Amino acid sequence: MLSARDVEKLLPMRDCIQVMRDALAALARGKALVPLRMVMRMPDASGFLGLMPGHIDADGGRDGALGMKAVSVFPGNARRGIDTHQGAVLLFEADTGRLSALMDGATITAIRTAAVSGVATDLLARKDAAELAILGAGVQARTHLDAITAVRPIQRVRVWSRNPQHAAELVKTARAHHNSSIEPVPTAEAAVRGADIVVTATNSRDPVLADAWIAPGVHVNAMGSNQAQRRELPGELILRADVIAVDSLEQARMESGDLLLALDPDRWGPNIVELKDVKARPSPTAITIFKSNGIAAEDVASAGYIYEKALAEGRGKEIDVLGG
């Protein structure tokens, strides 16, 4: 059994970015099995519970992995000072189906979500991107700061949150771990104007930025909305983007409000692609977006890496399980 602290120690951001690159490559080669997420929504619309099974074949010198994440998303948790994402990841032996490990799912989600954005940023953002805007000041804002600074030479970071105290707290903590200039700003527009990379990590139901704030050449990572009726990005920006990458087209057609509220799924063009198929940004002035919804391959790959490292380092607590 591996706690949140265990997961954080065993899955540093730079390692996770490489694990995500490998997972996406396996997906591209047809070496991963990723059924659609099954979602049960609460009757009062306060949140949902998602079940995400997945399997990655042993490939390229890396062991295979079989597992499932059970994740709950309750946006109202933010008002209570609780992470909006909760859950657990179960890892099984790929050849017998026996349970190998139980891991904190919220921490895996926080790290791997940002790591996938790191992969997308490395593929789609300009190589000279130096200014980062972060809208939101929660867990994903913190991990995305780690991920983006791992793949680009960020010199200046501007953070905005609807709660200025949260932005100030994030900045104070981040300054101790990053060499970039990091400052809180009073408005979302002040954060986004002039940024080369924009991260939206909010619980907003409606767009948190305006299309006019996004200049040619900007890359946007959006991960706050994973429901069909919620979005962080305005429809005008979706229509103007040159490339929009998603984890899974099939899942995006069910859950990605950022896309669904802007464009009928039957009219999605070739500029909306899966991240595994992206090679590079099309031009220096292109506007690119990575719309994150998350897929089980990312969780299972992370869990497999964590498990092997935990065994090597002797970390975690041995527990008896039924049928063990």
Number of C-alpha atoms within 10 A of each C-alpha: 17 22 17 15 11 18 24 17 13 21 21 15 22 14 13 27 27 15 22 23 18 17 24 24 16 20 19 14 11 11 17 24 16 18 16 16 20 12 14 12 14 11 8 7 8 12 18 18 18 17 18 22 24 23 24 26 18 14 12 9 6 13 14 20 25 27 27 21 28 19 20 21 19 19 21 14 15 14 9 9 9 13 19 19 21 18 19 21 27 21 27 21 15 18 9 7 11 14 17 17 22 21 23 22 25 23 23 25 23 19 26 26 25 27 30 28 25 31 24 32 26 19 16 30 27 22 13 10 19 17 22 27 28 28 27 27 25 21 18 23 24 20 18 26 21 21 27 26 18 17 20 20 14 21 15 15 23 24 29 27 24 16 11 17 12 17 24 18 13 23 21 14 11 18 13 8 9 14 12 17 14 19 18 24 18 15 15 21 18 16 25 26 16 16 24 22 28 25 26 27 24 25 21 17 17 15 16 19 19 16 15 10 16 21 16 16 20 23 30 27 27 23 24 26 26 22 17 16 14 21 27 23 28 18 18 13 20 22 14 13 18 20 22 25 22 24 22 19 16 12 17 23 16 15 19 23 23 29 24 21 17 16 16 10 14 7 7 14 11 9 12 19 18 19 25 20 13 16 10 13 21 13 13 13 14 20 24 30 28 26 30 24 19 21 20 25 28 28 30 30 29 26 29 24 20 24 24 13 14 19 10 9 10 9 18 18 12 9 9 7 10 5 6 8
